[in-house]
Amino acid sequence: MAPNMEPGIYTLTVEVPGFRKIVRENVELLVNSTVRVDMELQPGAVSETINVVAELPALQTDHADTGRD
């Protein structure tokens, strides 16, 4: 609810993290009136970055033995 708003033409914007931004233009508010504007939130693009850094243990490639006695 937004009481005591001046009559006029409004643009409504809804932004919620994780959802797409919604914009409704040309919403007309008249004197002594109630305006209902339904806005359905749609999941937005979720991006996640995972960086994996690994180093291989040094292999001894000059001998064929397995290290067992």
SEFIZA-3560 file (N, C-alpha, C; in Angstrom, 3 decimals):
REM SEFIZA-3560
<numar><xx>0.841</xx><yy>-1.181</yy><zz>0.000</zz><atom>N</atom></numar>
<numar><xx>0.000</xx><yy>0.000</yy><zz>0.000</zz><atom>CA</atom></numar>
<numar><xx>0.879</xx><yy>1.234</yy><zz>0.000</zz><atom>C</atom></numar>
<numar><xx>0.385</xx><yy>2.235</yy><zz>-0.668</zz><atom>N</atom></numar>
<numar><xx>1.086</xx><yy>3.513</yy><zz>-0.729</zz><atom>CA</atom></numar>
<numar><xx>0.044</xx><yy>4.626</yy><zz>-0.640</zz><atom>C</atom></numar>
<numar><xx>-0.427</xx><yy>4.910</yy><zz>0.575</zz><atom>N</atom></numar>
<numar><xx>-1.456</xx><yy>5.949</yy><zz>0.720</zz><atom>CA</atom></numar>
<numar><xx>-0.890</xx><yy>7.338</yy><zz>0.446</zz><atom>C</atom></numar>
<numar><xx>-1.795</xx><yy>8.256</yy><zz>0.161</zz><atom>N</atom></numar>
<numar><xx>-1.460</xx><yy>9.671</yy><zz>-0.032</zz><atom>CA</atom></numar>
<numar><xx>-0.576</xx><yy>9.942</yy><zz>-1.239</zz><atom>C</atom></numar>
<numar><xx>-0.709</xx><yy>9.125</yy><zz>-2.267</zz><atom>N</atom></numar>
<numar><xx>0.027</xx><yy>9.398</yy><zz>-3.499</zz><atom>CA</atom></numar>
<numar><xx>-0.774</xx><yy>10.366</yy><zz>-4.351</zz><atom>C</atom></numar>
<numar><xx>-0.086</xx><yy>11.198</yy><zz>-5.080</zz><atom>N</atom></numar>
<numar><xx>-0.725</xx><yy>12.170</yy><zz>-5.972</zz><atom>CA</atom></numar>
<numar><xx>-1.272</xx><yy>11.448</yy><zz>-7.203</zz><atom>C</atom></numar>
<numar><xx>-2.400</xx><yy>11.885</yy><zz>-7.728</zz><atom>N</atom></numar>
<numar><xx>-2.907</xx><yy>11.307</yy><zz>-8.974</zz><atom>CA</atom></numar>
<numar><xx>-1.879</xx><yy>11.526</yy><zz>-10.084</zz><atom>C</atom></numar>
<numar><xx>-1.798</xx><yy>10.568</yy><zz>-10.993</zz><atom>N</atom></numar>
<numar><xx>-0.862</xx><yy>10.703</yy><zz>-12.104</zz><atom>CA</atom></numar>
<numar><xx>-0.558</xx><yy>9.367</yy><zz>-12.742</zz><atom>C</atom></numar>
<numar><xx>0.387</xx><yy>9.394</yy><zz>-13.647</zz><atom>N</atom></numar>
<numar><xx>0.841</xx><yy>8.198</yy><zz>-14.353</zz><atom>CA</atom></numar>
<numar><xx>2.173</xx><yy>7.779</yy><zz>-13.722</zz><atom>C</atom></numar>
<numar><xx>2.257</xx><yy>6.511</yy><zz>-13.332</zz><atom>N</atom></numar>
<numar><xx>3.436</xx><yy>6.007</yy><zz>-12.626</zz><atom>CA</atom></numar>
<numar><xx>4.069</xx><yy>4.843</yy><zz>-13.372</zz><atom>C</atom></numar>
<numar><xx>5.346</xx><yy>4.646</yy><zz>-13.102</zz><atom>N</atom></numar>
<numar><xx>6.068</xx><yy>3.460</yy><zz>-13.543</zz><atom>CA</atom></numar>
<numar><xx>6.463</xx><yy>2.710</yy><zz>-12.284</zz><atom>C</atom></numar>
<numar><xx>6.057</xx><yy>1.433</yy><zz>-12.215</zz><atom>N</atom></numar>
<numar><xx>6.376</xx><yy>0.607</yy><zz>-11.058</zz><atom>CA</atom></numar>
<numar><xx>7.508</xx><yy>-0.347</yy><zz>-11.420</zz><atom>C</atom></numar>
<numar><xx>8.488</xx><yy>-0.452</yy><zz>-10.538</zz><atom>N</atom></numar>
<numar><xx>9.629</xx><yy>-1.338</yy><zz>-10.751</zz><atom>CA</atom></numar>
<numar><xx>9.809</xx><yy>-2.206</yy><zz>-9.518</zz><atom>C</atom></numar>
<numar><xx>9.982</xx><yy>-3.519</yy><zz>-9.752</zz><atom>N</atom></numar>
<numar><xx>10.241</xx><yy>-4.454</yy><zz>-8.661</zz><atom>CA</atom></numar>
<numar><xx>11.565</xx><yy>-5.150</yy><zz>-8.964</zz><atom>C</atom></numar>
<numar><xx>12.489</xx><yy>-5.077</yy><zz>-7.999</zz><atom>N</atom></numar>
<numar><xx>13.779</xx><yy>-5.755</yy><zz>-8.128</zz><atom>CA</atom></numar>
<numar><xx>14.039</xx><yy>-6.536</yy><zz>-6.853</zz><atom>C</atom></numar>
<numar><xx>14.223</xx><yy>-7.843</yy><zz>-7.009</zz><atom>N</atom></numar>
<numar><xx>14.482</xx><yy>-8.728</yy><zz>-5.886</zz><atom>CA</atom></numar>
<numar><xx>15.657</xx><yy>-9.622</yy><zz>-6.277</zz><atom>C</atom></numar>
<numar><xx>16.666</xx><yy>-9.742</yy><zz>-5.415</zz><atom>N</atom></numar>
<numar><xx>17.805</xx><yy>-10.612</yy><zz>-5.760</zz><atom>CA</atom></numar>
<numar><xx>17.349</xx><yy>-12.031</yy><zz>-6.100</zz><atom>C</atom></numar>
<numar><xx>17.880</xx><yy>-12.563</yy><zz>-7.187</zz><atom>N</atom></numar>
<numar><xx>17.536</xx><yy>-13.913</yy><zz>-7.611</zz><atom>CA</atom></numar>
<numar><xx>16.353</xx><yy>-13.980</yy><zz>-8.558</zz><atom>C</atom></numar>
<numar><xx>15.715</xx><yy>-12.819</yy><zz>-8.830</zz><atom>N</atom></numar>
<numar><xx>14.565</xx><yy>-12.778</yy><zz>-9.715</zz><atom>CA</atom></numar>
<numar><xx>14.775</xx><yy>-11.727</yy><zz>-10.792</zz><atom>C</atom></numar>
<numar><xx>14.050</xx><yy>-11.876</yy><zz>-11.895</zz><atom>N</atom></numar>
<numar><xx>14.128</xx><yy>-10.892</yy><zz>-12.971</zz><atom>CA</atom></numar>
<numar><xx>13.475</xx><yy>-9.579</yy><zz>-12.530</zz><atom>C</atom></numar>
<numar><xx>13.992</xx><yy>-8.507</yy><zz>-13.048</zz><atom>N</atom></numar>
<numar><xx>13.426</xx><yy>-7.182</yy><zz>-12.778</zz><atom>CA</atom></numar>
<numar><xx>12.107</xx><yy>-7.055</yy><zz>-13.543</zz><atom>C</atom></numar>
<numar><xx>11.091</xx><yy>-6.491</yy><zz>-12.892</zz><atom>N</atom></numar>
<numar><xx>9.781</xx><yy>-6.289</yy><zz>-13.514</zz><atom>CA</atom></numar>
<numar><xx>9.495</xx><yy>-4.797</yy><zz>-13.555</zz><atom>C</atom></numar>
<numar><xx>9.051</xx><yy>-4.315</yy><zz>-14.706</zz><atom>N</atom></numar>
<numar><xx>8.692</xx><yy>-2.902</yy><zz>-14.858</zz><atom>CA</atom></numar>
<numar><xx>7.289</xx><yy>-2.829</yy><zz>-15.451</zz><atom>C</atom></numar>
<numar><xx>6.416</xx><yy>-2.073</yy><zz>-14.810</zz><atom>N</atom></numar>
<numar><xx>5.069</xx><yy>-1.810</yy><zz>-15.326</zz><atom>CA</atom></numar>
<numar><xx>4.965</xx><yy>-0.304</yy><zz>-15.544</zz><atom>C</atom></numar>
<numar><xx>4.766</xx><yy>0.082</yy><zz>-16.801</zz><atom>N</atom></numar>
<numar><xx>4.677</xx><yy>1.502</yy><zz>-17.134</zz><atom>CA</atom></numar>
<numar><xx>3.224</xx><yy>1.912</yy><zz>-17.315</zz><atom>C</atom></numar>
<numar><xx>2.996</xx><yy>3.214</yy><zz>-17.264</zz><atom>N</atom></numar>
<numar><xx>1.679</xx><yy>3.805</yy><zz>-17.506</zz><atom>CA</atom></numar>
<numar><xx>0.599</xx><yy>3.300</yy><zz>-16.561</zz><atom>C</atom></numar>
<numar><xx>0.942</xx><yy>3.190</yy><zz>-15.294</zz><atom>N</atom></numar>
<numar><xx>-0.048</xx><yy>2.831</yy><zz>-14.278</zz><atom>CA</atom></numar>
<numar><xx>-0.707</xx><yy>4.140</yy><zz>-13.839</zz><atom>C</atom></numar>
<numar><xx>-1.991</xx><yy>4.266</yy><zz>-14.132</zz><atom>N</atom></numar>
<numar><xx>-2.688</xx><yy>5.522</yy><zz>-13.857</zz><atom>CA</atom></numar>
<numar><xx>-3.380</xx><yy>5.477</yy><zz>-12.492</zz><atom>C</atom></numar>
<numar><xx>-3.096</xx><yy>6.467</yy><zz>-11.692</zz><atom>N</atom></numar>
<numar><xx>-3.716</xx><yy>6.604</yy><zz>-10.382</zz><atom>CA</atom></numar>
<numar><xx>-4.627</xx><yy>7.828</yy><zz>-10.409</zz><atom>C</atom></numar>
<numar><xx>-5.928</xx><yy>7.595</yy><zz>-10.163</zz><atom>N</atom></numar>
<numar><xx>-6.915</xx><yy>8.669</yy><zz>-10.169</zz><atom>CA</atom></numar>
<numar><xx>-7.256</xx><yy>9.074</yy><zz>-8.740</zz><atom>C</atom></numar>
<numar><xx>-7.918</xx><yy>10.203</yy><zz>-8.588</zz><atom>N</atom></numar>
<numar><xx>-8.331</xx><yy>10.695</yy><zz>-7.275</zz><atom>CA</atom></numar>
<numar><xx>-9.315</xx><yy>9.714</yy><zz>-6.652</zz><atom>C</atom></numar>
<numar><xx>-9.147</xx><yy>9.442</yy><zz>-5.354</zz><atom>N</atom></numar>
<numar><xx>-10.029</xx><yy>8.547</yy><zz>-4.600</zz><atom>CA</atom></numar>
<numar><xx>-10.210</xx><yy>7.176</yy><zz>-5.264</zz><atom>C</atom></numar>
<numar><xx>-9.137</xx><yy>6.617</yy><zz>-5.753</zz><atom>N</atom></numar>
<numar><xx>-9.232</xx><yy>5.302</yy><zz>-6.390</zz><atom>CA</atom></numar>
<numar><xx>-8.185</xx><yy>4.361</yy><zz>-5.805</zz><atom>C</atom></numar>
<numar><xx>-8.421</xx><yy>3.099</yy><zz>-6.031</zz><atom>N</atom></numar>
<numar><xx>-7.468</xx><yy>2.068</yy><zz>-5.634</zz><atom>CA</atom></numar>
<numar><xx>-7.040</xx><yy>1.334</yy><zz>-6.895</zz><atom>C</atom></numar>
<numar><xx>-5.739</xx><yy>1.161</yy><zz>-7.066</zz><atom>N</atom></numar>
<numar><xx>-5.215</xx><yy>0.474</yy><zz>-8.241</zz><atom>CA</atom></numar>
<numar><xx>-4.499</xx><yy>-0.778</yy><zz>-7.768</zz><atom>C</atom></numar>
<numar><xx>-4.810</xx><yy>-1.885</yy><zz>-8.415</zz><atom>N</atom></numar>
<numar><xx>-4.126</xx><yy>-3.140</yy><zz>-8.106</zz><atom>CA</atom></numar>
<numar><xx>-3.262</xx><yy>-3.502</yy><zz>-9.305</zz><atom>C</atom></numar>
<numar><xx>-1.994</xx><yy>-3.768</yy><zz>-9.040</zz><atom>N</atom></numar>
<numar><xx>-1.065</xx><yy>-4.177</yy><zz>-10.097</zz><atom>CA</atom></numar>
<numar><xx>-0.425</xx><yy>-5.485</yy><zz>-9.648</zz><atom>C</atom></numar>
<numar><xx>-0.780</xx><yy>-6.575</yy><zz>-10.296</zz><atom>N</atom></numar>
<numar><xx>-0.200</xx><yy>-7.880</yy><zz>-9.977</zz><atom>CA</atom></numar>
<numar><xx>1.114</xx><yy>-8.030</yy><zz>-10.732</zz><atom>C</atom></numar>
<numar><xx>2.121</xx><yy>-8.485</yy><zz>-10.022</zz><atom>N</atom></numar>
<numar><xx>3.431</xx><yy>-8.705</yy><zz>-10.634</zz><atom>CA</atom></numar>
<numar><xx>3.905</xx><yy>-10.087</yy><zz>-10.225</zz><atom>C</atom></numar>
<numar><xx>4.186</xx><yy>-10.919</yy><zz>-11.215</zz><atom>N</atom></numar>
<numar><xx>4.634</xx><yy>-12.280</yy><zz>-10.949</zz><atom>CA</atom></numar>
<numar><xx>6.147</xx><yy>-12.342</yy><zz>-11.079</zz><atom>C</atom></numar>
<numar><xx>6.796</xx><yy>-12.744</yy><zz>-9.995</zz><atom>N</atom></numar>
<numar><xx>8.247</xx><yy>-12.843</yy><zz>-10.015</zz><atom>CA</atom></numar>
<numar><xx>8.678</xx><yy>-14.099</yy><zz>-10.752</zz><atom>C</atom></numar>
<numar><xx>9.618</xx><yy>-13.935</yy><zz>-11.664</zz><atom>N</atom></numar>
<numar><xx>10.189</xx><yy>-15.047</yy><zz>-12.420</zz><atom>CA</atom></numar>
<numar><xx>11.636</xx><yy>-15.234</yy><zz>-11.967</zz><atom>C</atom></numar>
<numar><xx>12.053</xx><yy>-16.475</yy><zz>-11.764</zz><atom>N</atom></numar>
<numar><xx>13.458</xx><yy>-16.686</yy><zz>-11.378</zz><atom>CA</atom></numar>
<numar><xx>14.380</xx><yy>-16.054</yy><zz>-12.404</zz><atom>C</atom></numar>
<numar><xx>15.405</xx><yy>-15.419</yy><zz>-11.898</zz><atom>N</atom></numar>
<numar><xx>16.357</xx><yy>-14.774</yy><zz>-12.787</zz><atom>CA</atom></numar>
<numar><xx>17.551</xx><yy>-15.654</yy><zz>-13.046</zz><atom>C</atom></numar>
<numar><xx>18.455</xx><yy>-15.118</yy><zz>-13.805</zz><atom>N</atom></numar>
<numar><xx>19.681</xx><yy>-15.849</yy><zz>-14.108</zz><atom>CA</atom></numar>
<numar><xx>20.542</xx><yy>-15.925</yy><zz>-12.851</zz><atom>C</atom></numar>
<numar><xx>20.824</xx><yy>-17.137</yy><zz>-12.470</zz><atom>N</atom></numar>
<numar><xx>21.690</xx><yy>-17.343</yy><zz>-11.319</zz><atom>CA</atom></numar>
<numar><xx>23.041</xx><yy>-17.764</yy><zz>-11.869</zz><atom>C</atom></numar>
<numar><xx>24.039</xx><yy>-17.039</yy><zz>-11.484</zz><atom>N</atom></numar>
<numar><xx>25.361</xx><yy>-17.406</yy><zz>-11.975</zz><atom>CA</atom></numar>
<numar><xx>26.249</xx><yy>-17.748</yy><zz>-10.790</zz><atom>C</atom></numar>
<numar><xx>27.016</xx><yy>-18.765</yy><zz>-10.993</zz><atom>N</atom></numar>
<numar><xx>27.917</xx><yy>-19.214</yy><zz>-9.946</zz><atom>CA</atom></numar>
<numar><xx>29.212</xx><yy>-19.607</yy><zz>-10.625</zz><atom>C</atom></numar>
<numar><xx>30.301</xx><yy>-19.174</yy><zz>-10.056</zz><atom>N</atom></numar>
<numar><xx>31.603</xx><yy>-19.498</yy><zz>-10.617</zz><atom>CA</atom></numar>
<numar><xx>32.371</xx><yy>-20.332</yy><zz>-9.612</zz><atom>C</atom></numar>
<numar><xx>32.882</xx><yy>-21.441</yy><zz>-10.095</zz><atom>N</atom></numar>
<numar><xx>33.703</xx><yy>-22.296</yy><zz>-9.248</zz><atom>CA</atom></numar>
<numar><xx>35.063</xx><yy>-22.428</yy><zz>-9.925</zz><atom>C</atom></numar>
<numar><xx>36.097</xx><yy>-22.056</yy><zz>-9.209</zz><atom>N</atom></numar>
<numar><xx>37.454</xx><yy>-22.203</yy><zz>-9.710</zz><atom>CA</atom></numar>
<numar><xx>38.124</xx><yy>-23.336</yy><zz>-8.963</zz><atom>C</atom></numar>
<numar><xx>38.640</xx><yy>-24.289</yy><zz>-9.715</zz><atom>N</atom></numar>
<numar><xx>39.335</xx><yy>-25.424</yy><zz>-9.121</zz><atom>CA</atom></numar>
<numar><xx>40.794</xx><yy>-25.336</yy><zz>-9.540</zz><atom>C</atom></numar>
<numar><xx>41.653</xx><yy>-25.314</yy><zz>-8.548</zz><atom>N</atom></numar>
<numar><xx>43.078</xx><yy>-25.276</yy><zz>-8.821</zz><atom>CA</atom></numar>
<numar><xx>43.691</xx><yy>-26.490</yy><zz>-8.154</zz><atom>C</atom></numar>
<numar><xx>44.373</xx><yy>-27.294</yy><zz>-8.941</zz><atom>N</atom></numar>
<numar><xx>44.990</xx><yy>-28.493</yy><zz>-8.393</zz><atom>CA</atom></numar>
<numar><xx>46.339</xx><yy>-28.708</yy><zz>-9.054</zz><atom>C</atom></numar>
<numar><xx>47.224</xx><yy>-29.273</yy><zz>-8.305</zz><atom>N</atom></numar>
<numar><xx>48.525</xx><yy>-29.615</yy><zz>-8.850</zz><atom>CA</atom></numar>
<numar><xx>48.720</xx><yy>-31.113</yy><zz>-8.713</zz><atom>C</atom></numar>
<numar><xx>49.174</xx><yy>-31.723</yy><zz>-9.775</zz><atom>N</atom></numar>
<numar><xx>49.430</xx><yy>-33.154</yy><zz>-9.740</zz><atom>CA</atom></numar>
<numar><xx>50.722</xx><yy>-33.412</yy><zz>-8.986</zz><atom>C</atom></numar>
<numar><xx>50.756</xx><yy>-34.489</yy><zz>-8.222</zz><atom>N</atom></numar>
<numar><xx>52.017</xx><yy>-34.810</yy><zz>-7.558</zz><atom>CA</atom></numar>
<numar><xx>53.068</xx><yy>-35.168</yy><zz>-8.605</zz><atom>C</atom></numar>
<numar><xx>54.268</xx><yy>-34.827</yy><zz>-8.299</zz><atom>N</atom></numar>
<numar><xx>55.348</xx><yy>-35.117</yy><zz>-9.242</zz><atom>CA</atom></numar>
<numar><xx>55.493</xx><yy>-36.620</yy><zz>-9.423</zz><atom>C</atom></numar>
<numar><xx>55.476</xx><yy>-37.071</yy><zz>-10.650</zz><atom>N</atom></numar>
<numar><xx>55.637</xx><yy>-38.492</yy><zz>-10.951</zz><atom>CA</atom></numar>
<numar><xx>57.088</xx><yy>-38.758</yy><zz>-11.343</zz><atom>C</atom></numar>
<numar><xx>57.578</xx><yy>-39.857</yy><zz>-10.860</zz><atom>N</atom></numar>
<numar><xx>58.922</xx><yy>-40.255</yy><zz>-11.230</zz><atom>CA</atom></numar>
<numar><xx>58.794</xx><yy>-41.181</yy><zz>-12.433</zz><atom>C</atom></numar>
<numar><xx>59.121</xx><yy>-40.693</yy><zz>-13.583</zz><atom>N</atom></numar>
<numar><xx>58.893</xx><yy>-41.453</yy><zz>-14.825</zz><atom>CA</atom></numar>
<numar><xx>60.142</xx><yy>-42.142</yy><zz>-15.351</zz><atom>C</atom></numar>
<numar><xx>61.283</xx><yy>-41.983</yy><zz>-14.663</zz><atom>N</atom></numar>
<numar><xx>62.497</xx><yy>-42.603</yy><zz>-15.184</zz><atom>CA</atom></numar>
<numar><xx>62.713</xx><yy>-44.022</yy><zz>-14.654</zz><atom>C</atom></numar>
<numar><xx>61.854</xx><yy>-44.512</yy><zz>-13.758</zz><atom>N</atom></numar>
<numar><xx>61.945</xx><yy>-45.884</yy><zz>-13.238</zz><atom>CA</atom></numar>
<numar><xx>60.586</xx><yy>-46.560</yy><zz>-13.402</zz><atom>C</atom></numar>
<numar><xx>60.595</xx><yy>-47.857</yy><zz>-13.665</zz><atom>N</atom></numar>
<numar><xx>59.364</xx><yy>-48.614</yy><zz>-13.827</zz><atom>CA</atom></numar>
<numar><xx>58.906</xx><yy>-49.284</yy><zz>-12.553</zz><atom>C</atom></numar>
<numar><xx>59.717</xx><yy>-49.223</yy><zz>-11.470</zz><atom>N</atom></numar>
<numar><xx>59.328</xx><yy>-49.915</yy><zz>-10.242</zz><atom>CA</atom></numar>
<numar><xx>58.175</xx><yy>-49.198</yy><zz>-9.552</zz><atom>C</atom></numar>
<numar><xx>57.482</xx><yy>-49.929</yy><zz>-8.670</zz><atom>N</atom></numar>
<numar><xx>56.322</xx><yy>-49.369</yy><zz>-7.968</zz><atom>CA</atom></numar>
<numar><xx>56.672</xx><yy>-48.865</yy><zz>-6.584</zz><atom>C</atom></numar>
<numar><xx>57.892</xx><yy>-49.021</yy><zz>-6.170</zz><atom>N</atom></numar>
<numar><xx>58.302</xx><yy>-48.562</yy><zz>-4.851</zz><atom>CA</atom></numar>
<numar><xx>58.110</xx><yy>-49.591</yy><zz>-3.767</zz><atom>C</atom></numar>
<numar><xx>57.650</xx><yy>-50.783</yy><zz>-4.130</zz><atom>N</atom></numar>
<numar><xx>57.450</xx><yy>-51.864</yy><zz>-3.152</zz><atom>CA</atom></numar>
<numar><xx>58.734</xx><yy>-52.687</yy><zz>-3.064</zz><atom>C</atom></numar>
<numar><xx>59.006</xx><yy>-53.174</yy><zz>-1.885</zz><atom>N</atom></numar>
<numar><xx>60.192</xx><yy>-54.018</yy><zz>-1.689</zz><atom>CA</atom></numar>
<numar><xx>59.928</xx><yy>-55.445</yy><zz>-1.993</zz><atom>C</atom></numar>
//
